[in-house]
Amino acid sequence: MTNRINIGNSAFLLPAPQVILGTILDGKPNFMAMAWVTQANYEPCVMAMAVNQGHASHRAIMETGRYSINIPSVDLVAKTDYAGLVSGNRTDKSALFDVHYGELKDVPLIRECPLALELRLVQHVALSHDTLFLGEVAAAWTEERFLTDGRVDVEKVRPFTLTMPDNRYWAVGEQVGRAWHEGKALKK
């Protein structure tokens, strides 16, 4: 048996889903790459995400109470990375993606992304540097080509993830099992 070592309190979950946050900032679409996001409730569907309080996207969410979470494919790695490299406080990113609008009418959704969620802010919690936002999904948008039997197919979407602190993107790999199935053999 090997000895486990303490690596401090800055360990990151591996990997994190890479998404693009969409907001309306000063009347125009704005986008930010982010990976601190997860589903927090099933029904209604609520997504949780942490955004640094100094980011333009943080200000936009606080002002409008609406935003999008867009799931890019591996084809969008460069544009996604750019959206995280430059700040909406100094750079107009409104023309970076082909934008469309959905049920909420004022939430920028990225047409190039295989999956796009539009959300209403339901709660936020200020932390030391970031704010934890909880948003209810108003609608989810995709195209027929990303579905199998009416469900979003991860192999067709081809999402990617982010690992930190090495700051690398990874394509989602092969299926290794089925949830709520593989462990049945261990039940006694």
Buried (B, 14 or more C-beta within 10 A) or exposed (E): EEEEEEEEEEEEEEBBBBBBBBBBBEEBBBBBBBBBBEEBEEEEBBBBBBBBEEBBBBBBBBEBBBBBBBBBBBEBBEBBBBBBEBBBEEBEBBEBBEBEEBEBEEBBBBEBBBBBBBBBBEEBEEEEEBBBBBBBBBBBBBEEEBBEEEEBBBEBBBBBBBBBEEEEBEEBEEEEEEEEEEEEEEEE
